[in-house]
Amino acid sequence: MTITILLLLSLLAANLPWFSERLFYLIPLKGERKALGWSLLELIVLYFLVGMIAIAVERGSIGQVAAQGWEFYAITFSLFIVFAFPGFVYRYLWRKS
């Protein structure tokens, strides 16, 4: 059950940058549209935020955090990018300006 919740949280967090013109839903930006770079920055920050939540859940449920190599982080970041695809499509390919 916990894994399902973490995956759904990751799916939600990966799509958040694409649905608002504000930075982190709080800071209004100058200009009409938020640039792609700001959305990618949000995506990276949200990846680390979800990762910290996952580490806290792992520490709380198992009692220790398993050591991971760079491969683990490359795969999870790639999965996070795949999760972000629906929001990207909505923002840049589907939605009419």
N, C-alpha and C positions, 0 to 999 in steps of 0.2 A: 504494500500500500504506500509506503514512504517513497519508494522509487517512482511510482506513478505520479505522486504529487510533485516530486522534484522535476520529472520530465514535463509535466504540465506547466510548472512554474518557469522552466526554461523556455518552453514554447511561447508563453506569454511575454516573458522578458525580452526574447529575441525579436518580437514583433513590435514592442512599444516604441522604438525610435522612429518608426515609419508613420505613425498615426497622429503626430502632433507637430506643429510648427514651432513649438517652444523647446528649449534645451532642457532635458530631463523633466518635461512637463511643468517646469517652474519659471525658467528664465526666458523672457521674450527676446528674440533676436531681431536685429535690424534687417530690413529687406522683406520681400513678400514671402519667399519660400526658404525653408531651412536647407542649407547646402548638404550635399552628400557626405562631405567630410565630418560635419557635426553628427550626422546620423551614425556614421561608422565609429566615431568616438564614443557615442552613447552605447553602441553595441558592445564595444570592448569593455567599457566600465560595467555594464550590466552582466557581461560574462563573468567578470571577476566577482561581482556581487553574488550572483547565483552560486559560483564556486565556493565562496565563503559560507553561504548558507548550507551547501552540501557538506562541507567539512564539519560544520557545527552539528548537523544532523548525524553524520557518521560518528563523531566523537560522543554524542549523546546516546546513540543507540548501541554502539559496540564498545565504546570506552577508549578507543585509540584510533588514530588515523593511519591508514596504510600508506606507506611510501610509494610515490608514483614517479615515473621517469618522464622525459620530455614527450614520449610517444603518446602517453595518456592525455596530456594537455593539448597536443596537436589534434588528436582525434576528437576530444570534447569540444574544442573550438570549431573544428570543421562541422560537427553536428550542430553547434549553435548557429553557424552560418546557414546551414540547411534549414534549420527551424525559422530563420529570419526571412527566407525566400517568399512566403506568402505576403508578408508586409511590404517587402520591396516591390513585388509585382503590383500590389494594390497602389502603392505610392507613385511609381514611375511608369508603369506599363498599362494599367487598367483605368485608373481614375482620370476623369476628364478635368482639365484645369478650368 
